[in-house]
């Protein structure tokens, strides 16, 4: 149950983040809001399974492991 709440909260924050970016690009919101929104988006992208697989693959190759 708590995982669902966390996922819903993340999705809500994602929507707010995207809205903030578009609002800033349209000149409605200040630049600091865009910066915070970009940081949130980068964190969310970093958390994705695809990025985590790429990171593990890169770390494995850089240590000499294939």
N, C-alpha and C positions, 0 to 999 in steps of 0.2 A: 504494500500500500504506500509506504513512504517513497519507494522508488518511483511510483507513478506520480506522486506529488512533485518530486524533484524533477522528473522529466517534463511535466507540465510547466513547472516554473522555468526551466531552461528554454522550452519552446516559446513561452511568453516573452522571456527576455530576448530571445532571438528576433522575434517580431518587432519588439521595441527597438532593438539595435538596428535592424534593417530600416525601419521607419525613420530613425534618427539620422542615419546616413543619407537617405534620400532627402529628408528635410534640410539637412545641412547643405547638401549639394544644390538645393533650390534656394538657399540663402535665408531660410526661415529660422534655423537654430544656430547657435554660436559654434565655433570650431571645437571648443572643449568637449561638447557633446559628441561630435564626430570622432574625436580621438578616443574617448571612452568606449564608444560603440565599436570602433575598429579593434581596440584591445580585446573586448569581449568576443568579437567574431574570430579573432586569431586564437584565443583560448579554446573556443568551441571547435574550431578546425583542428587544433592540436590534439584534442581529445578523441577525434574520430578514429575508428578502427583502421582505416586506410593509412592515415598519417602515422599511427603507431606502428603499423607493419613496416612502413618505409623506414622509420627511425630504427626499428630493431634490425632490419636488413642492413642499413647503413652502418650501424654500430658493429654488427657481426662481420661485415666486410672490412671495416677499418681495423679490427683486431686480428685480421688474418684468417678468420673463420669464414667459410663459404656456405 
